[in-house]
Amino acid sequence: MKIHIQHRQNILSPEEKVDIEQHAATIFARLSHGINIINISVNDVNGPKGGEAKQCTVVINSHLTNPIVVNDTKADAPLAIRTALQRANRALVRKWKRQQLLSKTADNTTPPSGFDTTGDSSPYGHEHSQ
């Protein structure tokens, strides 16, 4: 699992960047085998005008599911990143569990042996007339 952090205007200090990489590695540790890359981008929403809002976008590319994209905006960039990472983790777990459930359901849809799937006979074992 690779973690890539992209930011402009020195939004994050080197220490914050390392801390965020460690945090991401920790919360995605259980599913790291299924994650190719986590892209984290942080931008100043207000641009050069100033202001406090920082937007974080987390994109998880996984071979378990389609890409997951989560956005969060907060005044504090590390807080926005942590919140977005937690939400992305929950979304990935939900999708992964849903896929597990769907694959189990698909495996269990095979009718038992001796079960007539043609619809030619009554479920009561004889033709049912009205």
Long-range contacts (C-beta under 8 A, 24 or more apart in sequence): 1-25, 1-28, 1-32, 1-33, 1-35, 1-36, 1-37, 1-38, 2-36, 2-37, 2-38, 3-37, 3-38, 3-40, 4-37, 4-38, 4-39, 4-40, 5-40, 5-41, 5-42, 6-39, 6-40, 6-41, 6-42, 7-41, 7-42, 7-43, 7-77, 8-42, 8-43, 8-44, 9-44, 11-42, 11-43, 11-44, 11-54, 11-77, 12-42, 12-77, 12-78, 16-77, 16-78, 19-78, 20-78, 20-81, 20-82, 20-85, 23-82, 23-85, 24-85, 27-85, 27-86, 27-89, 28-60, 28-85, 28-89, 28-92, 31-62, 31-64, 31-89, 31-92, 31-93, 31-96, 34-62, 34-63, 34-64, 34-96, 35-60, 35-61, 35-62, 35-64, 35-92, 36-61, 36-62, 36-63, 37-61, 38-88, 40-81, 40-84, 40-85, 42-77, 42-80, 42-81, 45-73, 54-80, 55-80, 56-80, 56-81, 56-83, 56-84, 57-84, 58-84, 58-85, 58-87, 58-88, 60-88, 60-92, 62-92, 64-92, 64-95, 64-96, 64-99, 65-92, 65-95, 65-96, 65-99, 66-95, 68-92, 68-95
